Amino acid sequence: MYKILLKENLVPNVHLLKIEAPAISRRAQPGHFVMLRVDENGERIPMTIADWDAEEGSITIVFVQVGTSTSKLASLKTGDSISNLVGPLGIPTTIEKVGTVVCIGGCYGIASIMPIARAMKEAGNKVISIIEARSRNLIYWEDKLRSVSDELVVITGDDVQAEGEWVTEKIEKMVAAGEKIDMVIAIGCTFMMMRTSGATKPFGIKTIVHLSPIMVDGTGMCGCCRVSVGGETRFACVHGPEFDGHQVDWDLLIARQSAYLGEEMQSLQVWECQDWQKP
Amino acid sequence: MAKLNLNREPMPLQEPEVRAKNFDEVALGYGAKIARAEASRCIQCPKRPCIEGCPVGIDIPDFIKAIADGDMPEAARVLKNKNSLPGVCGRVCPQETQCESKCTLGKRGAPIAIGRLERYVADWDRTKNKKPAESPAESVKPTGKRVAVVGSGPAGLTVAADLAKLGHSVTMFEALHVAGGVLVYGIPAFRMPKDIVQAEVDYVTSLGVELKLDSVIGKIDTVDELLESGYDAVFLGTGAGLPMFMNIPGENLNGVYSANEFLTRVNLMKAYKFPEYDTVAKIGKRVAVIGGGNVAMDSARCSLRLGADEVYIVYRRSEAELPARREEVENAMEEGIIFKLLTNPTRFIGNERGWVTAMECIEMELGEPDDSGRRRPIPKPGSEFIMDVDTVVVALGTTPNPLITSTTEGLDVTSRGTVVIDPETGKTSKDGVWAGGDIATGSATVISAMGAGKRASKAIDEYLRSK
């Protein structure tokens, strides 16, 4: 069992868990993920590590409550435990000095991008962070991101209605204004990462995306997480999850991510109607 | 002298139409009377050729004699002396090509059903033995040497048990949330009940082996760090890795699973109990399983039990070349699996939502034998045809997981990614590191991994004692 040291509801539907994990915290690097299982009946799900503290022996994850597993997780309190936690998994982000790096985070990715922005800044890059959410009240960690960035741009659906500018338009505008962007890293919903990759491609800006296909074991055994990159099948859990956004077959990724939509709904309904109140 | 009995006692089975709808064990096991009758057929020949056929060298005639004499505690003692996982081996070892193939009775009639008797003794020991054999670890003096075993499948469990019995302090690391490796994620419950695997794992930990779950070596600690942090030797038994696909169009469509994924969902994550369990294994009406090995048979039979109407085994050679155990092929046929032999897929066809709807295949014929000694399948030009399917399971084997090999310096690997070992000892190119099982040989069987574990533990023990 892995103890929850802190549970926090950051904004509506977005939760933070700090979990006791000394071995993982010693090895964690920006871009790593963990696999976890909430309880004995639970699935194994991947979560990007949003922060870690080797001294305390903890890791932090931030997630959006959408299905059964994340609802179970969201129902836990400080002092509760989860059944399993394994990591750090995947190939961490390559941190090096490249010049100007734009770090983009959307929904759960606002947290996931933070350690990457921090490491990129420490490596001597100019870091421009862009965080995006549907609405102003869904933005969190703004101060954290600001403290590790040279510049922070906050984009919300509310503002877009006023000014009509999502991440993609923002990047186009930055380039037009003469900002020399050497690299873009994006974590968040697949649609945002796809649109971002589409926006940077005409300018030839290297764009790294953190894909989140469905995983089962997460350690390179089952092949569920396969994605197509540059026409080649790759396994996100061991070859990624970081890939070149210009090479990713987005349609395939979106189709594979929605493979179990019906069953996910059914599972959530069963849990909500029958199981959530069980001790 | 009693007349030779050349006919073996049949194994009681669940009826095909009943078992095709449940995940309970297919083979019900011998009862006491049948077991004694079968054991009494053994002529206790002086040459004892069966032992040679056993990769772990069980004193087979001795435990069979004990059954015939009605001395079950003795039978259990003899069996567990050499084999730490008898409940597993009695179920999934290919005895027909090992011990039983050497049986003297086999020259005249049916060889002794050694595997079934092994299972009978293991099950008796687990459920009825009032005085389990004293744990050898209690009577042996600790050596003070520490061994890290990476992976808790058949190879790792064997090494851990053997070395613990010899007094070494063993830590076994497992990446998944349950120990047992392929025994829990791969082999379905109707062939390998999970409580039996758990009992065998419990036996190994009862010998003093420390089990660390959720621990991916290569990620939390590398092999070098294990050696630096006080382990005197490391055994790598990490097993199968990335599943192999055919590199044909449409392989990434929804509804196309690797056997590893499909079986992991069903067995490890208990998708057959969805929605009680959260993991799903979506199964359609017409399922094609590509491949002809035991894993293909398991996938096909799981598909049937999950409610598919028609399940096909699609295999590019003929029935004679099927690599699966004969018994599993027969069980599958009885349950209604349809064998489409001399057939190979050429592409998968999907709908606008990315789901597989059909598979184009080509007919094959057999040519000259290839490197493996089996006749090479050759496509018949112009014989392409379309099969409507809504689920496909690709069961063509695996390539080794790169997590260890890519993080360990000085570990030689083959071009296929397997770890190079001395087949006699399991020694790798790196000092203090041994390996065995699928990580060294590529996809093979449970017992061959256990045999490799046996040889490696002997070599590791010698190394530790000379150190």
Interface residues (C-beta under 8 A of the other chain):
Chain A: A23 I24 R26 R27 R37 N41 G42 E43 R44 T68 S69 S83 N84 L85 V86 G87 P88 L89 V216 D217 T219 G220 M221 C222 G223 C224 R226 S228 T233 F235 V238 D251 L252 A255 R256 A259 Y260 E263 E264 Q266 S267 V270 W271
Chain B: A175 L176 H177 Y185 L213 D214 S215 V216 K219 I220 D221 A240 G241 L242 P243 F245 N247 E251 N252 L253 N254 Y257 S258 N260 E261 T264 R265 L268 M269 K270 F274 P275 E276 Y277 D278 T279 V280 K282 R353 G354 T398 N401 P402 L403
